[in-house]
Amino acid sequence: MAIKYTDEVAVFEGKCTLHEAEPLHAWLKKTPHGKIDISGCQYLHTAVLQVILVARPEMTAAPAHVWLSLNGRTTDS
């Protein structure tokens, strides 16, 4: 799995595909004050992104990958 779960933090590593969305959603429901660390994420499927956008968990570490760290901004803005 590309997401490893602890009692308080979901740590994203490598490619987070569609298959990560449901387990993440379930963990966030079970852990309402859970945080995410996406520093190791290299690819984030839009379904996983939607789960994050709805749950709005605190992010403990931003992604190291340049494109993911743009926060929706393009290099032209």
C-alpha positions as CSV (number, residue, x, y, z in Angstrom):
1,M,0.0,0.0,0.0
2,A,1.1,3.5,-0.8
3,I,-0.4,4.9,2.5
4,K,0.8,3.6,5.8
5,Y,-1.4,4.3,8.8
6,T,-0.4,5.0,12.4
7,D,-2.8,6.0,15.2
8,E,-2.6,9.6,14.2
9,V,-0.9,10.0,10.8
10,A,-1.4,8.6,7.3
11,V,2.0,8.6,5.6
12,F,1.8,8.7,1.8
13,E,4.6,7.1,-0.2
14,G,5.2,6.7,-3.9
15,K,2.1,6.4,-6.1
16,C,-1.3,6.8,-4.4
17,T,-3.7,5.2,-6.8
18,L,-7.5,4.9,-6.9
19,H,-7.3,1.9,-4.6
20,E,-6.0,4.1,-1.8
21,A,-9.2,6.3,-1.7
22,E,-11.5,4.0,0.2
23,P,-9.1,2.9,2.9
24,L,-8.1,6.5,3.4
25,H,-11.7,7.6,3.7
26,A,-12.4,4.8,6.2
27,W,-9.3,5.8,8.3
28,L,-10.3,9.5,8.3
29,K,-13.8,8.6,9.4
30,K,-12.4,6.4,12.2
31,T,-9.7,9.0,13.1
32,P,-11.4,12.4,12.8
33,H,-8.3,14.3,14.1
34,G,-6.0,12.2,11.9
35,K,-3.2,14.0,10.0
36,I,-1.6,13.3,6.7
37,D,2.1,13.4,5.6
38,I,2.3,13.6,1.9
39,S,6.0,14.4,1.7
40,G,6.8,11.0,0.0
41,C,3.9,11.1,-2.5
42,Q,4.9,11.1,-6.1
43,Y,1.5,10.6,-7.7
44,L,-1.9,11.3,-6.3
45,H,-5.0,10.0,-7.9
46,T,-7.9,12.4,-8.1
47,A,-10.1,10.1,-6.0
48,V,-7.6,10.3,-3.2
49,L,-7.4,14.1,-3.6
50,Q,-11.2,14.3,-3.3
51,V,-11.2,12.4,-0.1
52,I,-8.6,14.8,1.3
53,L,-10.5,17.8,0.1
54,V,-13.7,16.6,1.8
55,A,-12.1,15.5,5.0
56,R,-9.7,18.5,5.2
57,P,-7.2,16.7,7.5
58,E,-4.2,18.7,8.9
59,M,-1.1,18.2,6.7
60,T,2.1,17.5,8.7
61,A,4.4,17.6,5.7
62,A,4.0,19.0,2.2
63,P,4.9,17.0,-0.9
64,A,8.5,17.1,-2.1
65,H,7.4,16.6,-5.7
66,V,7.3,20.0,-7.4
67,W,4.0,19.5,-9.3
68,L,2.2,18.3,-6.2
69,S,3.5,21.2,-4.2
70,L,2.1,23.9,-6.5
71,N,-1.2,23.8,-4.6
72,G,-3.2,24.2,-7.8
73,R,-1.1,27.0,-9.1
74,T,0.6,26.8,-12.5
75,T,4.1,28.1,-13.2
76,D,2.4,30.8,-15.3
77,S,0.6,32.4,-12.4
